[in-house]
Amino acid sequence: MIIRAATDADVDDIMKIERTPGFEQFFGWFSEGEHRAHLIDPDCRVLVLVDGDVIEGFAILRGFVSGEGSIRLNRLAARKPGGGSGQQLLDHAKALAFAEPTTHRLWLRVAETNSRARHVYERNGFVLETRLPAGGKSTSGQPVDIALYGLLREVWQFEFA
Ligand SMILES: CC(C)(COP(=O)(O)OP(=O)(O)OC[C@H]1O[C@@H](n2cnc3c(N)ncnc32)[C@H](O)[C@@H]1OP(=O)(O)O)[C@@H](O)C(=O)NCCC(=O)NCCS
């Protein structure tokens, strides 16, 4: 398996994973145009984990221009949750974010009910910074309670790099 920057040819597979039945309780959907725009946006990085011809997961980070040292993990999803693909992408995302000398923090929003993802983030040193009741919306427009997590460079560097 390799992790590489996504290309236009990967967008269909990325969208299929993003739209996996059940994932709508965890995050909304980017349109195809938004996904393609991420690929050329200097503020963003889009990673794919590839096994042969199969995209096993993807990650979107943003804030490389606008983040003022805080990079956001904007989306992370595995084609088959529970197999470690998300962890591989997360390792790469952390390394990519902190490879920028100005990055002091990697942060993310996660639905409070997403206990699997929260477990994975906490396992990686992310700390719950705040709760945002009704801070997000489901794809059907329902309010979703959000947990906001952050990972500081010093924690990543000394414990998780
Ligand atoms: C979150 C996600 C990216 C993690 O990637 P992954 O490849 O599944 O992660 P792993 O297989 O390395 O680890 C899964 C862990 O969750 C644990 N887990 C599984 N179900 C769980 C649950 N309901 N509650 C708490 N922990 C759970 C597993 O035991 C495992 O932890 P352990 O290895 O410490 O025992 C992936 O599950 C995914 O794509 N989920 C759906 C989309 C999503 O929620 N994305 C994140 C949005 S912020």
The ligand as a Gaussian input file, in Angstrom:
#p B3LYP/6-31G(d) Opt

LIG

0 1
 C      -12.479000       6.727000      11.723000
 C      -11.674000       5.887000      10.733000
 C      -11.014000       6.810000       9.701000
 C      -10.570000       5.169000      11.519000
 O       -9.844000       4.366000      10.644000
 P       -9.757000       2.766000      10.847000
 O       -8.946000       2.249000       9.730000
 O      -11.126000       2.220000      11.021000
 O       -8.980000       2.690000      12.244000
 P       -8.349000       1.425000      12.924000
 O       -8.812000       0.178000      12.269000
 O       -6.859000       1.655000      13.018000
 O       -8.881000       1.536000      14.430000
 C      -10.233000       1.448000      14.730000
 C      -10.322000       1.493000      16.241000
 O      -11.664000       1.830000      16.624000
 C      -12.088000       0.905000      17.625000
 N      -13.534000       0.891000      17.527000
 C      -14.315000       0.249000      16.618000
 N      -15.598000       0.530000      16.832000
 C      -15.652000       1.365000      17.906000
 C      -16.685000       2.021000      18.598000
 N      -17.959000       1.883000      18.225000
 N      -16.357000       2.829000      19.641000
 C      -15.084000       2.995000      20.025000
 N      -14.039000       2.405000      19.383000
 C      -14.330000       1.596000      18.341000
 C      -11.375000      -0.385000      17.293000
 O      -11.347000      -1.256000      18.388000
 C       -9.999000       0.169000      16.917000
 O       -9.294000       0.516000      18.060000
 P       -8.070000      -0.350000      18.694000
 O       -7.217000      -0.794000      17.521000
 O       -7.368000       0.657000      19.578000
 O       -8.725000      -1.468000      19.407000
 C      -12.566000       4.836000      10.000000
 O      -13.141000       3.995000      10.973000
 C      -13.656000       5.447000       9.135000
 O      -13.458000       5.737000       7.958000
 N      -14.858000       5.617000       9.727000
 C      -16.011000       6.144000       8.992000
 C      -15.800000       7.598000       8.595000
 C      -15.421000       8.444000       9.796000
 O      -15.999000       8.343000      10.864000
 N      -14.422000       9.321000       9.597000
 C      -13.959000      10.249000      10.643000
 C      -14.776000      11.469000      10.618000
 S      -14.155000      12.705000      11.729000

